[in-house]
Amino acid sequence: MQLNRRPGSSANSPRARAGVAGSSRAASQTSSADTFVVYTDSETWFGAVYPAEALRRYRERTGIAAKLIVVGLVANRFSIADPADGGMLDVVGFDTAAPEVIRDFAAA
């Protein structure tokens, strides 16, 4: 684990590198993920590549129609997923229905 000294949460942190923010890294490895799920406190900075763009690049490099699900654990105005992309979903809050919503979206 790497200490993040920047304020907020990094979508480019080691925890996210296995996910969408590092999807270019995932594409260069022998990875074949079809769904990335990011849990965030919505105080996120992205570094050099915005997660929605990283997912598009991952899709192009791998040919996988990968999906992105972003779960905002704090209700505020945020969007990490691209609302115009049907393969991306923002979820705000987390209650007993959230896991089923996430599963259904990933399976569709």
WONORTA-V384038 format. One record per run of one state. SS is the DSSP state (hx for helix, st for strand, lp for the rest). FROM is the first residue (numbers start at 1). TO is the last residue. Records with the same first field share a line. If there is no record, write none. Layout:
SS=FROM-TO ; FROM-TO
This chain:
lp=1-8 ; 11-13 ; 18-19 ; 29-34 ; 41-43 ; 46-50 ; 63-66 ; 73-87 ; 93-97 ; 108-108
st=9-10 ; 35-40 ; 44-45 ; 67-72 ; 88-92
hx=14-17 ; 20-28 ; 51-62 ; 98-107
